[in-house]
């Protein structure tokens, strides 16, 4: 009974607890505030530094963080983690060590799908070619060479 009375008279907060609006920095996680890279783990390892570089590169490729949703940033982080793992596997291969090729190829496939969902498209590289069909001077040179042949 005493507990019920204390709960009824407890002071209420100004902001309801179930509100999803912005919170002050002190009430956000260190990951959200950018103070930590991961909830758990070493943010200064070689893997973490490479991960951070990949995340920054992908975010830059997509126009910067201000134009990205949290879901897109989350996908970028997942893609960067898979890339780091694939790079480690490639390093093992370069040392002549064996790896699980099934895991490697599945990871590469997952990476491709994530990158496609972020907007990566397979495009042929455009090579600047001279349009010789419309270049009158070039056409005349070819005709001169052909006419000079026996």
URHUTA-V83916 format. One record per residue. N is the residue number from 1. PSI is psi as a letter, one per 40 degrees, with the letter a starting at -180 (NA if undefined). OMEGA is omega in radians with two decimals (999 if undefined). NEAR is the number of other ideal C-beta (glycine too) atoms within 10 Angstrom. Layout:
BEGIN
n->{N | N}
psi->{PSI | PSI}
omega->{OMEGA | OMEGA}
near->{NEAR | NEAR}
END
This chain:
BEGIN
n->{1 | 2 | 3 | 4 | 5 | 6 | 7 | 8 | 9 | 10 | 11 | 12 | 13 | 14 | 15 | 16 | 17 | 18 | 19 | 20 | 21 | 22 | 23 | 24 | 25 | 26 | 27 | 28 | 29 | 30 | 31 | 32 | 33 | 34 | 35 | 36 | 37 | 38 | 39 | 40 | 41 | 42 | 43 | 44 | 45 | 46 | 47 | 48 | 49 | 50 | 51 | 52 | 53 | 54 | 55 | 56 | 57 | 58 | 59 | 60 | 61 | 62 | 63 | 64 | 65 | 66 | 67 | 68 | 69 | 70 | 71 | 72 | 73 | 74 | 75 | 76 | 77 | 78 | 79 | 80 | 81 | 82 | 83 | 84 | 85 | 86 | 87 | 88 | 89 | 90 | 91 | 92 | 93 | 94 | 95 | 96 | 97 | 98 | 99 | 100 | 101 | 102 | 103 | 104 | 105 | 106 | 107 | 108 | 109 | 110 | 111 | 112 | 113 | 114 | 115 | 116 | 117 | 118 | 119 | 120 | 121 | 122 | 123 | 124 | 125 | 126 | 127 | 128 | 129 | 130 | 131 | 132 | 133 | 134 | 135 | 136 | 137 | 138 | 139 | 140 | 141 | 142 | 143 | 144 | 145 | 146 | 147 | 148 | 149 | 150}
psi->{d | d | d | d | d | d | d | d | e | i | i | i | i | d | h | i | d | e | h | e | i | i | i | i | d | d | e | i | i | d | d | d | e | e | d | i | d | i | d | i | i | h | e | e | i | d | d | d | d | d | d | d | d | d | d | d | d | d | d | d | d | e | e | i | d | d | e | i | i | d | d | d | d | d | d | d | d | d | d | d | d | d | d | d | d | d | d | d | d | d | d | d | d | d | e | e | i | i | i | h | d | d | d | d | d | d | d | d | d | d | d | d | d | d | d | d | d | e | e | h | i | h | h | i | h | h | h | h | i | h | g | d | d | e | h | d | d | d | d | d | d | d | d | d | d | d | d | e | i | NA}
omega->{-3.13 | 3.11 | 3.14 | -3.12 | 3.12 | 3.13 | -3.14 | -3.10 | -3.13 | -3.14 | 3.13 | 3.09 | -3.12 | -3.09 | 3.11 | -3.08 | -3.08 | 3.11 | -3.10 | -3.11 | -3.12 | 3.13 | 3.05 | -3.09 | -3.11 | -3.12 | 3.10 | 3.14 | 3.12 | 3.09 | 3.12 | -3.14 | 3.13 | 3.13 | 3.12 | 3.12 | -3.11 | 3.04 | 3.05 | 3.06 | -3.08 | 3.13 | -3.10 | 3.13 | 3.10 | 3.11 | -3.12 | 3.12 | 3.10 | 3.10 | -3.14 | 3.11 | 3.14 | 3.11 | 3.14 | 3.13 | 3.13 | 3.12 | 3.10 | 3.12 | -3.10 | 3.03 | 3.10 | -3.03 | -3.06 | -3.13 | -3.07 | 3.05 | 3.08 | 3.12 | 3.11 | 3.11 | 3.10 | 3.10 | 3.10 | 3.12 | 3.11 | 3.13 | -3.14 | 3.12 | 3.12 | 3.12 | 3.12 | 3.14 | 3.10 | 3.12 | 3.08 | 3.11 | 3.11 | 3.07 | 3.08 | 3.10 | -3.11 | 3.09 | -3.14 | 3.13 | 3.11 | 3.03 | 3.07 | -3.09 | 3.09 | 3.11 | -3.14 | -3.09 | 3.07 | 3.12 | 3.11 | 3.12 | 3.09 | 3.12 | 3.13 | -3.13 | 3.11 | -3.13 | 3.07 | 3.13 | 3.07 | 3.09 | 3.08 | 3.12 | 3.05 | 3.14 | 3.05 | 3.13 | 3.13 | 3.13 | 3.13 | 3.12 | 3.07 | 3.13 | -3.05 | 3.14 | -3.10 | -3.14 | -3.05 | -3.11 | 3.12 | 3.13 | 3.13 | 3.10 | 3.13 | 3.13 | 3.13 | 3.12 | -3.14 | -3.14 | -3.12 | -3.13 | 3.13 | 999}
near->{5 | 6 | 7 | 8 | 9 | 9 | 8 | 7 | 7 | 8 | 4 | 6 | 7 | 4 | 10 | 8 | 5 | 5 | 8 | 5 | 6 | 8 | 12 | 6 | 11 | 6 | 9 | 13 | 10 | 13 | 12 | 12 | 10 | 9 | 11 | 13 | 18 | 12 | 8 | 5 | 11 | 10 | 14 | 10 | 11 | 10 | 15 | 15 | 13 | 15 | 20 | 14 | 12 | 19 | 18 | 13 | 13 | 21 | 19 | 10 | 12 | 16 | 9 | 9 | 12 | 6 | 9 | 17 | 8 | 8 | 10 | 17 | 15 | 11 | 18 | 23 | 18 | 13 | 22 | 22 | 17 | 20 | 21 | 18 | 16 | 17 | 13 | 14 | 18 | 12 | 11 | 13 | 13 | 8 | 7 | 6 | 9 | 7 | 13 | 10 | 10 | 8 | 12 | 16 | 11 | 12 | 17 | 14 | 11 | 14 | 19 | 14 | 13 | 19 | 17 | 11 | 12 | 16 | 9 | 16 | 6 | 6 | 6 | 5 | 4 | 6 | 5 | 4 | 6 | 8 | 7 | 11 | 7 | 8 | 12 | 7 | 7 | 13 | 12 | 10 | 12 | 11 | 10 | 9 | 9 | 8 | 7 | 7 | 5 | 2}
END
